[in-house]
C-alpha cells in the first residue's frame, strides 16, 4: 500500500522535471534561432556596412551571439 501512496508524488515530480527540461530546451532553441537569423543578416551586409559597425567578416558569428545574448539577458 505504501507504494500506491507515493506513486502520485513521484509521478508529479517526474512530470515537473520533464516539463522544466522541455521548457529549457525550447528556450535554447529559440535563442539559437535568433542567433542564426542575426548571423544571416550580418552575413548579407557589405564589407563597408560591417566596417561601419566595427565587425570583421570573420567575427560575424561571435558578434551575432553577443548581440542576442545581450538582448536576452536584459529581459
C-alpha distance (Angstrom), angle and dihedral (degrees) to the residues before:
residue distance angle dihedral
X1 . . .
X2 3.80 . .
X3 3.79 89.3 .
X4 3.81 93.0 58.4
X5 3.81 91.1 49.5
X6 3.82 93.9 54.9
X7 3.79 97.8 39.8
X8 3.84 96.4 81.4
X9 3.83 91.1 50.0
X10 3.79 91.9 48.5
X11 3.79 92.7 47.3
X12 3.79 90.9 48.3
X13 3.79 90.5 52.8
X14 3.80 92.0 47.9
X15 3.81 91.5 48.3
X16 3.81 92.1 50.8
X17 3.80 91.6 46.9
X18 3.77 91.4 49.4
X19 3.81 91.9 46.8
X20 3.80 90.4 49.4
X21 3.81 91.8 51.0
X22 3.80 90.6 47.6
X23 3.79 90.8 49.8
X24 3.81 91.8 50.0
X25 3.79 91.3 48.5
X26 3.80 91.0 49.5
X27 3.80 90.8 50.3
X28 3.81 91.8 49.9
X29 3.81 89.7 48.5
X30 3.81 90.8 52.8
X31 3.80 92.4 49.4
X32 3.80 91.5 47.5
X33 3.81 90.2 51.0
X34 3.82 90.8 51.9
X35 3.81 90.6 49.5
X36 3.80 90.3 50.2
X37 3.81 91.5 50.5
X38 3.80 92.1 47.5
X39 3.81 90.2 49.0
X40 3.78 89.6 51.6
X41 3.80 92.6 50.2
X42 3.79 92.8 47.9
X43 3.81 91.5 46.7
X44 3.80 90.3 54.1
X45 3.80 91.3 56.4
X46 3.78 120.3 99.1
X47 3.80 121.4 -111.9
X48 3.82 89.6 -107.3
X49 3.81 91.3 53.9
X50 3.80 91.0 48.3
X51 3.81 90.3 49.5
X52 3.82 89.6 53.0
X53 3.79 91.0 58.4
X54 3.80 92.9 40.0
X55 3.79 99.2 -112.8
X56 3.80 126.4 132.6
X57 3.79 117.4 -145.8
X58 3.82 89.8 -116.0
X59 3.83 89.7 56.8
X60 3.82 97.2 52.9
X61 3.81 97.5 105.4
X62 3.82 93.5 47.0
X63 3.80 91.2 46.8
X64 3.81 91.9 49.5
X65 3.81 90.6 51.4
X66 3.80 91.4 48.3
X67 3.80 92.0 50.7
X68 3.81 95.4 48.4
X69 3.80 96.0 41.2
X70 3.80 89.3 49.2
X71 3.79 89.4 50.8
X72 3.80 94.0 50.0
X73 3.82 94.5 44.7
X74 3.82 91.0 55.7
X75 3.80 92.5 61.1
